[in-house]
């Protein structure tokens, strides 16, 4: 999965007033599109799908998507072109986007920026950010993982500067630097090198991701703080630049979920490149419907009420609510406290999978789920091992079929409870109002491990409808149903079955 936790190049961000208006109208200011040079997509969703790859969006589909974004108020399109071979229609796509009166920012490895391409970009006033992770060619190439990318990246800088980039009145030129243990000590050198050439350095702490069960590598939060304090000192003393935000926030502060969304090459919509929860696909639903119906977007745009500790009570929450991508990748919860922030040191942060004892009001005797395993957009997954001593077993060890309805209800309660604060969890209650389309195709017995997948299919006021599937450990569907629920307080939908 490629992409960037991006700000406007040169720090020219949207104003607080623009962002507040965007949230109020449930619109967009920016659209981030990940381009793929090949014919198939390898985003996080496609990689986990049964089929190995999905066809990428055509130019016509991308332009149609941009039209949809414009109707939502978007004024900028950020293109991410970072494969070994550049997107074949990149320049034509940029021309078409500019013809729609949209600003364009280009994040790239530089392979496509020949001298003529640099002139083209300058004429269309496209701001450009190039990936430069080290001034050591071997380290830069190793970090990029795409062969010998050092020469084309620096050739691109030369070409862009020749055509007025880095001039005071020209489009902005930036370098994007991903910080890891290998290049950590070189970051101040890179910073000074960029500043001396009027190139904006954009230093990014890599959003950690899990691959093949490996534990993500992260940089200690105290080290991150020290790094940005050093960069702030360099800017203040050597380049006479004042930072608007405290140094400790610079590497984490991000409000992009309030005004932007990320599009994968196959058309899946994410809240950002780090929160890899598919919200929908533009080949299936229009963009405004995907964003309007997304619980992830709704929760992130109301972050003051929803983000968890220690971010929630932090004095800097108005400027920063942590990296939601890092929170999701490290905990499975996009609303979790940001473990990579130095203010989170020593604070216990919930992780998924999580036991449900503190998430739902059901006691041991009636509880029929064990863990909340995964949370998606209006979806979640729990599991349950049918206990030998369950009161819901008959004399032959078969589980009562009504327990399946209970599993769906409790799974919803656990999902809702996970997004609440500890205080809210003590009071969240609700009622099961009805059951529809209840189908049982097989039995469950003592010792069986069951997986419960739920989907919140509609909500109207204090009422909602949830559908659930229950599968045996071998994947066979054994029961499904829809349940209608009512919330008992203003904290959101909740369920209690007694």
Number of C-alpha atoms within 10 A of each C-alpha: 16 17 22 19 18 18 17 16 22 18 11 9 11 16 8 10 9 13 19 15 15 19 18 11 10 18 22 26 23 27 21 27 23 23 26 26 18 15 13 16 24 20 23 17 17 20 14 11 10 7 8 11 17 18 15 20 22 14 14 10 14 20 16 13 20 24 17 16 24 21 13 18 17 21 18 23 23 25 22 23 25 25 18 18 15 19 18 13 12 18 15 11 17 22 14 14 19 17 11 14 11 19 19 24 25 24 24 23 28 28 22 22 23 17 18 13 17 24 19 18 23 20 13 16 17 22 22 27 28 24 22 26 27 23 16 12 15 13 15 21 18 15 19 19 11 14 12 15 22 24 12 16 21 18 16 22 24 16 19 26 21 14 20 18 27 19 15 9 8 16 23 26 27 25 26 22 23 21 22 17 10 11 18 16 12 14 23 15 12 20 20 18 14 17 15 12 12 17 22 20 24 23 19 17 18 19 24 19 19 11 8 5 7 8 11 12 13 18 15 14 17 14 13 23 19 14 19 20 17 15 18 21 17 16 17 13 10 12 13 10 12 11 12 7 13 14 19 20 20 21 21 22 20 18 21 22 21 25 24 24 21 26 25 29 28 25 26 23 24 26 26 23 25 26 22 22 20 20 21 20 17 22 13 10 10 14 21 17 11 20 21 12 17 17 17 22 24 17 17 21 20 12 20 15 12 18 26 23 18 22 24 20 12 13 10 15 16 11 16 17 27 27 26 29 25 26 24 25 18 23 20 21 26 28 27 28 28 28 24 26 21 17 17 17 14 8 11 11 16 15 16 16 18 19 16 23 15 14 25 25 23 20 10 10 10 15 19 25 26 20 21 24 20 17 22 20 17 18 18 21 24 28 25 20 18 22 17 13 10 16 11 20 19 12 7 8 17 14 21 14 17 11 16 24 22 20 26 28 27 27 29 32 24 31 26 20 26 23 20 21 16 13 8 12 20 14 14 24 23 20 18 18 13 11 15 12 10 16 14 15 9 12 13 22 17 18 12 17 16 24 24 26 23 27 19 18 13 13 15 8 9 16 18 18 19 21 23 26 21 25 20 19 14 10 10 13 17 17 21 23 19 23 23 19 24 23 20 18 13 10 16 18 24 31 27 20 15 10
